[in-house]
Amino acid sequence: MITIRMSKLNFFTPKLITSAVDRRKRRAQSKIGAYMRRSARQRLRKRKRSARPGESPSMHVGLMKEFLLFSYDSSSESVVIGPVLLGESSFGLNVPSLMEHGGAVRKKGKYYQYAPHPTMGPTLDKERPNDRLSQAWKDAVTR
């Protein structure tokens, strides 16, 4: 009598395939996130003068560059890239969003208008046609 033992690994199972695809998708999106973060950090310059409207913000301390992070969001299966909201000031401001998009803020009864100093939008526009982004997906599919 001959006995053959077969492992579950010898068969294609939907769970094995989907978990392999999910791992590769996470890896590809993490590569894209790291690349986009590096590119956005390069846009941030330490300089004494204030940035002109439309320019990336000037860094005087360097916190925005230090806290520009990326993370894979498993619930939406996407990567999120941008500055961390470290805490709202006493005025309830979301400073990274205010820097990116501009807007009006009321402080002590007065309204102040802030011009946009985008960082993430121009980074995405610059890197979107880049071959590195498509290469990360290509490597994930062909392995």
Buried (B, 14 or more C-beta within 10 A) or exposed (E): EEEEEEEEEEEEEEEEEEEEEEEBBBBBBBBBBBBBBEBBBEBBEEEEEEBEEEBBBBBEEEEBBEEBEBEBEEEEEEBEBBBEEEEEEEEEBEBBEBBBEBBEBEEEEEEEEBEBBBBBEBBBEEBEEEEEBEBBBEEBEEE
